[in-house]
Amino acid sequence: MRRLGTLVPIAAVALSLLFCAPAAALASPATSAVAPAAVSSVATSTTPVFDRSNIISDANMLASASMSAADIQTFLDGQPGVLKASTFRPPDHNGVRNSAAHMIAEAAQAWGISPKVILTTLQKEESLLGNPAPSAFALKWAMGCGYTDSGPLPGYDGFGRQIWLGTRTLASHRVGWIPGAADRIDGVTIYPADASTWSLYSYTPHFGGNKSFWNLWLKYFGDDPKAAPPAIGIAASPTSVRLHAPFVLFGALTAGANGDACVVHVKKPGSAHWAVSSYRLAYGANATYAYWWYRYTPKLRGVYQFYVDFAGASGRSAQTSRAVKVTVK
């Protein structure tokens, strides 16, 4: 990572977003990941082809439950890199010593980003999946977060902080995208197809680095990252609010069609039961997925939980998302 962010013309995105802003700085629905993705040309061949305007689908980037901590550890055990070692237990972002797998899973759940994205970034930035004896610098700046062209920023160094802040940055960078938004990369104007591709370019503003991300994803996970997995996704932005302050729930439905009913369920603070909160109609459908979103205003303090499901239609199977939490203070 060499660029920390791109200023976008919305008041909801503070200048601090450039420096790995907290979740509370994330999206207003008009300019966030709830907006539909622009349709990008996709090769018809069965062989994956790199498309610099469409590197990764929102569904793949937001699949934070795609790997558990145990799954991540199993994956790391199959790699030659140092991260699998039982003796590798550096301090996490809170200063508590933990395994790399635990830190990756924790950050993925907290910021709604796939562990596969984190793992791929660790290899892209400092080759930590493949190197059994990385340098101290590589571990100190594992995800490249905060190491800018003008020099390193204080408070970003250390493996645990890199996992947490790097994942947070990938989530926060999604805010700047709207359909048709242009970005200038290596002297060329491009139009990222979705918020996730926009985020990758905000994180690494070079074609080479993002081609590397795409190639590494194919190498480690075997599928094209822009091909959405069979699931319905959910994320919240922000994940901590004050009483009566609205927040946004959003996600993508694989093989979705405009008008598909996505049912949002809520478990309110103090309740032991789930209840239907809203029926949302999917929109912005393209060849791989459709979107849904929902603005919610809390009336109680405590922890809210949400999940979304799709009942299935026209031969498409039913899908149920993971649950996400929002804390109301």
ABEGO torsion letter per residue (X at the ends): XABAEBBBBBAABBAAAAAGBBAAABBBAAABAABBBBBBBBBABABBBBBAABABBAAAAABAAABBAAAAAAAAAABABAAABAABBBBBAAGBBBBAAAAAAAAAAAAGBBAAAAAAAAAAAAGAAABABBBAAAAABAAGBGBBAAEBBBGABEAAAAAAAAAAAAAAAAAABBBGBBBBBGGBBBBBABAAAAAAAAABBBAAAAAAAAAAAAAAAGBBAABBBBBBBBBBOBABBBBGBBBBBBBBBBGBBBGBBBBBBBBBBGBABBBBABBBBBBGBBAABBBBBBBBBBABBEBBBBBBBBAEBGGBBBBBBBBBBBBBX
